[in-house]
Amino acid sequence: TYYPHGEVGLRNANTLTRAAIGAFLIGALFDPAFSVWLFFELSVVAFALDAVDGWLARRSGLTSGVGARFDMETDSGLAAVLAVWILMEGTAGPEVLVLGFARYWFLAAMVALPALRAELPPSFRRKAVCVFQIGTLIALILPVTPPSVALPAAMIAAMLVIWSFAIDIVWLLRRGA
């Protein structure tokens, strides 16, 4: 993918900030004394910044496939870190890994199924499911979320993620056949 602009732009700087927060949160996974509230707050900041970068790109005229991919991979990385935190905290079980690692399982499937490597058209469904997915992960990190809500929330979000990926996989396989 080619980046057609001579400058990084605010959008990519914003996404880089989100990636840095995600990297910081990876370190927090290895600190048993790390504050769950600080982890939650940084997750909320990263999530809120995600709402800003597309707007910045359109406003500045610096949209690109590279920027969109950078944004998507940053979202995926954040989801993975949040899912691991939730699993380590015992808030939810292995079902939460679907929320954190679906993108990476899809990438692995591309090795076996080259048809999955084709470009997908833009999709509001994909964006909405991603927002629901990360929003659910953040809600599961919130220390005051009732345990009785955690499993149903994780299961509903996981089903939505699987449904969304299934639609894309079927579409890609039909086009590649």
KEGUKOL-508344 format. One line per 8 residues: number of its first residue (from 1); their letters; for each residue x negated, y, z of N, C-alpha, C, O. Coordinates in Angstrom, 2 decimals. Example, Ala and Ser with C-alpha at 12.3 -4.5 7.8 and 13.67 -1.06 7.14 Angstrom:
BEGIN
1> as> -13.19,-5.69,7.80,-12.30,-4.50,7.80,-13.20,-3.30,7.80,-14.24,-3.32,8.46 | -12.85,-2.25,7.08,-13.67,-1.06,7.14,-12.90,0.03,7.87,-13.41,1.14,8.04
//
This chain:
BEGIN
1> tyyphgev> -0.85,-1.18,0.00,0.00,0.00,0.00,-0.89,1.23,0.00,-1.91,1.28,0.68 | -0.49,2.21,-0.76,-1.27,3.42,-0.98,-0.67,4.58,-0.20,0.55,4.74,-0.15 | -1.55,5.41,0.42,-1.09,6.60,1.12,-1.35,7.80,0.22,-2.51,8.16,0.01 | -0.30,8.43,-0.33,-0.46,9.44,-1.37,-0.75,10.85,-0.88,-0.81,11.77,-1.71 | -0.93,11.07,0.40,-1.08,12.41,0.93,-2.51,12.67,1.40,-3.21,11.74,1.80 | -2.94,13.92,1.34,-4.28,14.30,1.75,-4.42,14.56,3.23,-5.52,14.87,3.70 | -3.34,14.43,3.99,-3.40,14.66,5.43,-2.61,13.57,6.15,-1.74,12.92,5.58 | -2.94,13.40,7.42,-2.27,12.38,8.21,-0.84,12.80,8.50,0.07,11.97,8.40
9> glrnantl> -0.62,14.03,8.84,0.72,14.53,9.11,1.18,14.24,10.52,0.66,13.36,11.20 | 2.18,15.00,10.94,2.70,14.85,12.30,3.36,13.49,12.53,3.26,12.93,13.62 | 4.02,12.97,11.50,4.68,11.68,11.67,3.68,10.60,12.06,3.89,9.88,13.03 | 2.58,10.50,11.29,1.60,9.47,11.58,0.87,9.74,12.89,0.48,8.81,13.59 | 0.68,11.01,13.23,0.09,11.35,14.53,1.04,10.92,15.65,0.61,10.41,16.69 | 2.33,11.12,15.44,3.34,10.68,16.40,3.32,9.16,16.54,3.35,8.64,17.66 | 3.26,8.45,15.41,3.22,6.99,15.45,1.93,6.51,16.11,1.94,5.52,16.84 | 0.83,7.21,15.86,-0.43,6.85,16.51,-0.33,7.04,18.03,-0.89,6.25,18.79
17> traaigaf> 0.38,8.06,18.46,0.61,8.26,19.90,1.41,7.09,20.46,1.09,6.59,21.54 | 2.42,6.66,19.73,3.21,5.50,20.17,2.34,4.25,20.23,2.47,3.44,21.16 | 1.47,4.08,19.25,0.57,2.92,19.25,-0.39,2.98,20.44,-0.69,1.95,21.05 | -0.85,4.17,20.78,-1.74,4.33,21.94,-1.01,3.98,23.23,-1.58,3.35,24.12 | 0.23,4.40,23.34,1.03,4.03,24.52,1.17,2.51,24.58,1.02,1.92,25.64 | 1.45,1.89,23.45,1.56,0.44,23.40,0.26,-0.24,23.82,0.29,-1.23,24.56 | -0.87,0.29,23.36,-2.17,-0.27,23.75,-2.40,-0.12,25.26,-2.91,-1.03,25.91 | -2.02,1.03,25.80,-2.13,1.24,27.24,-1.27,0.23,27.99,-1.70,-0.31,29.01
25> ligalfdp> -0.07,-0.03,27.48,0.82,-0.98,28.13,0.28,-2.41,28.06,0.54,-3.22,28.95 | -0.48,-2.72,27.01,-1.14,-4.04,26.96,-2.07,-4.17,28.16,-2.09,-5.22,28.82 | -2.83,-3.13,28.45,-3.71,-3.16,29.62,-2.93,-3.34,30.91,-3.40,-4.02,31.83 | -1.75,-2.75,30.98,-0.92,-2.87,32.18,-0.49,-4.31,32.44,-0.25,-4.69,33.58 | -0.41,-5.11,31.37,-0.04,-6.52,31.54,-1.04,-7.26,32.42,-0.71,-8.26,33.06 | -2.27,-6.76,32.45,-3.34,-7.44,33.18,-3.58,-6.84,34.57,-4.53,-7.23,35.26 | -2.73,-5.90,34.97,-2.87,-5.27,36.28,-1.64,-5.60,37.11,-0.59,-4.97,36.94 | -1.75,-6.57,38.01,-0.58,-6.97,38.80,-0.02,-5.84,39.66,1.15,-5.89,40.06
33> afsvwlff> -0.82,-4.82,39.94,-0.36,-3.73,40.78,0.24,-2.58,39.97,0.64,-1.56,40.54 | 0.30,-2.73,38.63,0.80,-1.64,37.80,2.27,-1.40,38.12,3.05,-2.34,38.26 | 2.63,-0.15,38.24,3.99,0.24,38.61,4.99,-0.10,37.51,4.82,0.30,36.36 | 6.02,-0.84,37.88,7.08,-1.16,36.93,7.78,0.11,36.46,8.22,0.20,35.32 | 7.88,1.09,37.35,8.52,2.36,36.97,7.69,3.10,35.93,8.24,3.66,34.98 | 6.37,3.10,36.09,5.51,3.76,35.10,5.57,3.00,33.78,5.61,3.62,32.72 | 5.58,1.68,33.84,5.70,0.88,32.62,7.00,1.22,31.91,7.02,1.43,30.70 | 8.09,1.29,32.67,9.40,1.65,32.12,9.35,3.04,31.49,9.80,3.23,30.36
41> elsvvafa> 8.81,4.02,32.22,8.77,5.41,31.73,7.96,5.53,30.45,8.37,6.22,29.51 | 6.81,4.88,30.39,5.99,4.93,29.17,6.70,4.25,28.01,6.59,4.68,26.86 | 7.42,3.18,28.29,8.20,2.50,27.25,9.28,3.42,26.70,9.52,3.46,25.49 | 9.94,4.15,27.59,10.98,5.09,27.16,10.37,6.20,26.30,10.95,6.59,25.28 | 9.21,6.71,26.69,8.55,7.75,25.90,8.22,7.22,24.50,8.49,7.90,23.51 | 7.64,6.03,24.43,7.31,5.44,23.12,8.56,5.26,22.27,8.55,5.52,21.07 | 9.64,4.81,22.89,10.90,4.59,22.19,11.49,5.92,21.70,11.98,6.02,20.58 | 11.43,6.94,22.55,11.95,8.26,22.17,11.14,8.86,21.03,11.70,9.47,20.12
49> ldavdgwl> 9.83,8.68,21.07,8.99,9.20,19.99,9.29,8.51,18.67,9.11,9.10,17.60 | 9.75,7.27,18.73,10.10,6.55,17.51,11.24,7.25,16.77,11.30,7.22,15.54 | 12.12,7.87,17.52,13.24,8.58,16.89,12.79,9.83,16.16,13.52,10.37,15.33 | 11.59,10.29,16.46,11.10,11.57,15.93,10.32,11.41,14.63,10.38,12.29,13.77 | 9.60,10.30,14.46,8.64,10.27,13.36,9.25,10.25,11.97,8.68,10.85,11.05 | 10.37,9.59,11.78,11.02,9.63,10.46,11.49,11.03,10.11,11.35,11.48,8.98 | 12.05,11.70,11.10,12.50,13.09,10.90,11.31,13.97,10.53,11.40,14.81,9.63 | 10.18,13.79,11.23,8.98,14.58,10.94,8.48,14.32,9.52,8.10,15.26,8.81
57> arrsglts> 8.49,13.07,9.10,8.00,12.73,7.76,8.86,13.37,6.68,8.35,13.93,5.71 | 10.17,13.29,6.85,11.07,13.88,5.85,10.94,15.39,5.84,10.92,16.00,4.77 | 10.85,15.99,7.00,10.77,17.45,7.10,9.47,17.99,6.49,9.46,19.06,5.89 | 8.38,17.24,6.66,7.09,17.69,6.15,6.82,17.22,4.73,5.84,17.64,4.11 | 7.68,16.37,4.19,7.48,15.85,2.84,6.34,14.85,2.76,5.76,14.66,1.69 | 6.01,14.20,3.88,4.90,13.25,3.91,5.37,11.82,4.13,4.72,11.05,4.84 | 6.49,11.45,3.52,6.94,10.07,3.62,6.06,9.19,2.74,5.58,9.63,1.69 | 5.85,7.96,3.16,5.07,7.03,2.36,5.33,5.61,2.84,5.82,5.39,3.94
65> gvgarfdm> 4.99,4.67,1.99,5.08,3.27,2.37,4.12,2.94,3.51,4.44,2.13,4.38 | 2.96,3.56,3.50,1.98,3.34,4.56,2.54,3.82,5.89,2.44,3.12,6.90 | 3.13,5.00,5.90,3.71,5.54,7.13,4.84,4.67,7.63,4.97,4.43,8.84 | 5.68,4.20,6.71,6.79,3.32,7.11,6.27,2.01,7.68,6.80,1.51,8.67 | 5.22,1.45,7.06,4.63,0.20,7.56,3.98,0.42,8.93,4.11,-0.40,9.83 | 3.27,1.55,9.07,2.63,1.89,10.36,3.69,1.97,11.45,3.50,1.46,12.55 | 4.81,2.62,11.14,5.91,2.74,12.09,6.46,1.36,12.46,6.67,1.06,13.63 | 6.70,0.52,11.45,7.28,-0.79,11.68,6.35,-1.67,12.53,6.80,-2.35,13.44
73> etdsglaa> 5.06,-1.64,12.22,4.13,-2.47,12.97,3.95,-1.95,14.39,3.73,-2.73,15.32 | 4.06,-0.64,14.57,3.99,-0.08,15.92,5.21,-0.51,16.73,5.09,-0.87,17.90 | 6.38,-0.48,16.11,7.60,-0.98,16.77,7.42,-2.45,17.16,7.77,-2.84,18.27 | 6.89,-3.25,16.24,6.71,-4.67,16.50,5.74,-4.91,17.65,5.98,-5.76,18.51 | 4.66,-4.16,17.66,3.69,-4.30,18.74,4.28,-3.92,20.09,4.06,-4.60,21.09 | 5.04,-2.82,20.11,5.68,-2.40,21.35,6.66,-3.47,21.83,6.69,-3.80,23.02 | 7.45,-4.01,20.92,8.41,-5.05,21.30,7.70,-6.27,21.89,8.17,-6.84,22.87 | 6.57,-6.65,21.31,5.82,-7.80,21.83,5.33,-7.55,23.24,5.44,-8.41,24.11
81> vlavwilm> 4.77,-6.36,23.48,4.26,-6.03,24.81,5.40,-6.01,25.83,5.25,-6.54,26.93 | 6.52,-5.41,25.46,7.65,-5.35,26.38,8.17,-6.75,26.70,8.49,-7.04,27.85 | 8.25,-7.61,25.69,8.74,-8.97,25.91,7.82,-9.75,26.84,8.28,-10.48,27.72 | 6.52,-9.59,26.65,5.57,-10.30,27.53,5.71,-9.80,28.96,5.69,-10.59,29.90 | 5.84,-8.47,29.14,6.03,-7.91,30.49,7.27,-8.53,31.15,7.22,-8.97,32.30 | 8.37,-8.56,30.41,9.64,-9.08,30.95,9.49,-10.55,31.32,9.96,-10.98,32.37 | 8.84,-11.32,30.47,8.62,-12.74,30.76,7.74,-12.89,32.00,8.03,-13.72,32.87 | 6.68,-12.11,32.10,5.78,-12.18,33.26,6.48,-11.77,34.55,6.21,-12.32,35.62
89> egtagpev> 7.38,-10.79,34.44,8.12,-10.32,35.62,9.23,-11.30,36.03,9.75,-11.23,37.14 | 9.58,-12.20,35.12,10.63,-13.17,35.41,12.04,-12.61,35.25,13.01,-13.21,35.71 | 12.15,-11.45,34.60,13.46,-10.82,34.39,14.31,-11.64,33.43,15.53,-11.72,33.59 | 13.66,-12.24,32.44,14.34,-13.09,31.47,13.41,-14.25,31.14,12.23,-14.23,31.46 | 13.97,-15.24,30.49,13.19,-16.41,30.15,12.61,-16.34,28.75,12.50,-15.25,28.19 | 12.23,-17.47,28.20,11.58,-17.51,26.90,12.39,-16.92,25.75,11.84,-16.57,24.71 | 13.72,-16.80,25.94,14.55,-16.19,24.88,14.10,-14.77,24.56,14.31,-14.27,23.46 | 13.48,-14.13,25.53,13.02,-12.76,25.32,11.87,-12.70,24.30,11.61,-11.66,23.71
97> lvlgfary> 11.19,-13.83,24.11,10.10,-13.86,23.14,10.59,-13.69,21.71,9.85,-13.22,20.85 | 11.85,-14.06,21.45,12.43,-13.80,20.12,12.42,-12.29,19.86,12.14,-11.85,18.75 | 12.73,-11.51,20.89,12.77,-10.06,20.74,11.38,-9.47,20.52,11.23,-8.44,19.87 | 10.38,-10.11,21.06,9.03,-9.58,20.94,8.23,-10.11,19.78,7.29,-9.45,19.33 | 8.58,-11.29,19.29,7.69,-11.92,18.32,8.33,-12.33,17.01,7.68,-12.98,16.19 | 9.59,-11.97,16.78,10.27,-12.35,15.53,9.50,-11.86,14.31,9.35,-12.59,13.33 | 9.02,-10.64,14.36,8.27,-10.09,13.23,7.02,-10.93,12.95,6.70,-11.18,11.79 | 6.33,-11.35,13.98,5.10,-12.11,13.80,5.39,-13.53,13.30,4.60,-14.08,12.54
105> wflaamva> 6.51,-14.11,13.72,6.91,-15.41,13.19,7.26,-15.28,11.71,6.99,-16.18,10.92 | 7.88,-14.16,11.35,8.19,-13.90,9.94,6.90,-13.78,9.13,6.80,-14.33,8.04 | 5.92,-13.07,9.67,4.63,-12.93,8.97,3.97,-14.30,8.80,3.39,-14.58,7.75 | 4.04,-15.14,9.81,3.47,-16.48,9.71,4.20,-17.30,8.65,3.58,-18.08,7.92 | 5.52,-17.14,8.56,6.30,-17.87,7.56,5.92,-17.45,6.14,6.07,-18.23,5.20 | 5.42,-16.23,5.99,4.99,-15.77,4.67,3.85,-16.62,4.11,3.71,-16.74,2.89 | 3.05,-17.19,4.98,1.95,-18.04,4.54,2.50,-19.26,3.82,1.98,-19.65,2.77 | 3.54,-19.87,4.37,4.12,-21.07,3.78,5.10,-20.78,2.66,5.26,-21.58,1.74
113> lpalrael> 5.74,-19.62,2.74,6.77,-19.28,1.75,6.43,-17.94,1.08,6.86,-16.89,1.56 | 5.69,-17.98,0.01,5.27,-16.73,-0.65,6.44,-15.82,-1.07,6.24,-14.61,-1.20 | 7.63,-16.37,-1.27,8.78,-15.54,-1.65,9.10,-14.51,-0.57,9.69,-13.47,-0.86 | 8.70,-14.78,0.67,8.96,-13.83,1.76,8.06,-12.60,1.70,8.28,-11.64,2.44 | 7.07,-12.62,0.84,6.14,-11.48,0.73,6.70,-10.32,-0.10,6.12,-9.24,-0.10 | 7.79,-10.54,-0.79,8.36,-9.48,-1.64,8.87,-8.32,-0.78,9.17,-8.48,0.41 | 8.97,-7.17,-1.41,9.47,-5.98,-0.72,10.97,-6.12,-0.48,11.72,-6.62,-1.32 | 11.38,-5.67,0.68,12.80,-5.61,1.00,13.31,-4.20,0.75,12.58,-3.23,0.97
121> ppsfrrka> 14.55,-4.06,0.30,15.11,-2.71,0.15,15.34,-2.10,1.54,15.49,-2.83,2.52 | 15.38,-0.77,1.62,15.68,-0.14,2.92,17.01,-0.66,3.46,17.92,-0.99,2.69 | 17.11,-0.74,4.78,18.31,-1.31,5.38,18.64,-0.61,6.69,17.82,-0.55,7.60 | 19.85,-0.07,6.76,20.32,0.50,8.02,20.49,-0.60,9.07,20.22,-0.39,10.25 | 20.94,-1.78,8.63,21.11,-2.91,9.54,19.80,-3.21,10.26,19.78,-3.37,11.48 | 18.71,-3.29,9.50,17.40,-3.59,10.08,17.00,-2.55,11.11,16.51,-2.89,12.19 | 17.22,-1.28,10.80,16.88,-0.20,11.73,17.74,-0.26,12.99,17.24,-0.10,14.10 | 19.04,-0.49,12.80,19.95,-0.54,13.95,19.62,-1.70,14.87,19.65,-1.55,16.09
129> vcvfqigt> 19.31,-2.86,14.29,18.95,-4.02,15.11,17.65,-3.75,15.86,17.52,-4.13,17.02 | 16.70,-3.11,15.21,15.43,-2.77,15.87,15.67,-1.84,17.06,15.08,-2.04,18.13 | 16.52,-0.86,16.89,16.84,0.07,18.00,17.49,-0.71,19.13,17.15,-0.52,20.30 | 18.44,-1.57,18.80,19.12,-2.37,19.82,18.13,-3.30,20.52,18.17,-3.47,21.74 | 17.25,-3.91,19.74,16.24,-4.83,20.25,15.33,-4.15,21.27,15.18,-4.63,22.39 | 14.73,-3.03,20.88,13.80,-2.35,21.79,14.55,-1.70,22.94,14.06,-1.69,24.07 | 15.74,-1.17,22.68,16.55,-0.62,23.76,16.89,-1.68,24.80,16.87,-1.40,26.00 | 17.21,-2.89,24.34,17.49,-3.99,25.26,16.25,-4.35,26.07,16.33,-4.54,27.28
137> lialilpv> 15.11,-4.43,25.40,13.87,-4.75,26.11,13.60,-3.71,27.20,13.21,-4.06,28.32 | 13.79,-2.45,26.88,13.55,-1.39,27.87,14.55,-1.50,29.02,14.18,-1.32,30.18 | 15.80,-1.80,28.70,16.81,-1.98,29.76,16.43,-3.14,30.67,16.70,-3.09,31.87 | 15.82,-4.19,30.11,15.41,-5.34,30.91,14.20,-5.01,31.80,13.97,-5.69,32.81 | 13.45,-3.99,31.44,12.31,-3.57,32.26,12.78,-2.71,33.43,12.17,-2.72,34.50 | 13.84,-1.97,33.21,14.37,-1.07,34.25,14.62,-1.86,35.53,15.41,-2.80,35.54 | 13.94,-1.49,36.62,14.04,-2.28,37.86,15.45,-2.38,38.44,15.72,-3.30,39.21 | 16.34,-1.47,38.11,17.69,-1.52,38.68,18.69,-2.26,37.80,19.88,-2.31,38.12
145> tppsvalp> 18.22,-2.85,36.70,19.11,-3.64,35.86,19.49,-4.90,36.63,18.61,-5.65,37.06 | 20.79,-5.14,36.80,21.21,-6.33,37.56,20.75,-7.62,36.88,20.87,-7.74,35.66 | 20.23,-8.57,37.63,19.80,-9.84,37.04,20.91,-10.55,36.27,20.63,-11.27,35.31 | 22.16,-10.34,36.67,23.27,-11.00,35.97,23.47,-10.45,34.56,24.15,-11.07,33.74 | 22.87,-9.31,34.27,22.98,-8.70,32.94,21.83,-9.13,32.04,21.97,-9.13,30.82 | 20.70,-9.50,32.63,19.49,-9.76,31.86,19.65,-10.87,30.83,19.35,-10.66,29.65 | 20.10,-12.04,31.24,20.22,-13.16,30.30,21.22,-12.87,29.18,20.88,-13.08,28.01 | 22.44,-12.41,29.49,23.36,-12.12,28.37,22.82,-11.03,27.43,22.97,-11.13,26.21
153> aamiaaml> 22.20,-10.01,27.98,21.64,-8.94,27.13,20.54,-9.48,26.23,20.51,-9.19,25.04 | 19.64,-10.26,26.81,18.55,-10.83,26.02,19.09,-11.77,24.94,18.60,-11.76,23.81 | 20.09,-12.57,25.28,20.66,-13.52,24.31,21.38,-12.80,23.17,21.23,-13.18,22.01 | 22.14,-11.77,23.49,22.85,-11.02,22.45,21.85,-10.34,21.52,21.98,-10.41,20.29 | 20.85,-9.70,22.10,19.83,-9.03,21.28,19.07,-10.05,20.44,18.80,-9.80,19.26 | 18.72,-11.20,21.01,18.00,-12.23,20.27,18.85,-12.76,19.10,18.32,-12.98,18.01 | 20.13,-12.95,19.33,21.02,-13.41,18.25,21.08,-12.37,17.12,21.09,-12.73,15.95 | 21.13,-11.09,17.48,21.15,-10.05,16.46,19.85,-10.03,15.65,19.87,-9.88,14.43
161> viwsfaid> 18.73,-10.19,16.33,17.43,-10.21,15.64,17.36,-11.42,14.70,16.95,-11.28,13.55 | 17.76,-12.57,15.18,17.75,-13.78,14.34,18.68,-13.60,13.14,18.31,-13.94,12.02 | 19.87,-13.07,13.37,20.83,-12.80,12.29,20.23,-11.87,11.24,20.33,-12.13,10.04 | 19.60,-10.79,11.70,19.02,-9.81,10.77,17.89,-10.43,9.95,17.82,-10.23,8.73 | 17.01,-11.17,10.61,15.92,-11.82,9.88,16.48,-12.87,8.92,15.98,-13.01,7.80 | 17.50,-13.60,9.34,18.09,-14.62,8.47,18.64,-14.00,7.18,18.45,-14.55,6.10 | 19.30,-12.87,7.30,19.82,-12.19,6.11,18.68,-11.85,5.16,18.78,-12.08,3.96 | 17.60,-11.29,5.70,16.46,-10.91,4.85,15.78,-12.13,4.25,15.38,-12.11,3.08
169> ivwllrrg> 15.63,-13.19,5.03,14.98,-14.40,4.53,15.80,-15.02,3.40,15.24,-15.39,2.37 | 17.09,-15.13,3.59,17.95,-15.69,2.53,17.87,-14.82,1.28,17.75,-15.35,0.17 | 17.92,-13.50,1.44,17.84,-12.59,0.30,16.52,-12.77,-0.45,16.51,-12.87,-1.67 | 15.42,-12.82,0.29,14.10,-12.98,-0.32,13.96,-14.34,-1.01,13.42,-14.42,-2.11 | 14.44,-15.39,-0.38,14.33,-16.73,-0.98,15.17,-16.84,-2.25,14.76,-17.47,-3.22 | 16.35,-16.24,-2.24,17.19,-16.27,-3.46,16.54,-15.49,-4.59,16.63,-15.90,-5.75 | 15.90,-14.40,-4.27,15.24,-13.61,-5.33,13.99,-14.28,-5.81,13.62,-14.14,-6.98 | 13.31,-15.03,-4.93,12.06,-15.67,-5.30,12.23,-17.02,-5.99,11.29,-17.58,-6.54
177> a> 13.46,-17.53,-5.94,13.71,-18.87,-6.53,13.85,-18.83,-8.04,14.06,-19.86,-8.67
//
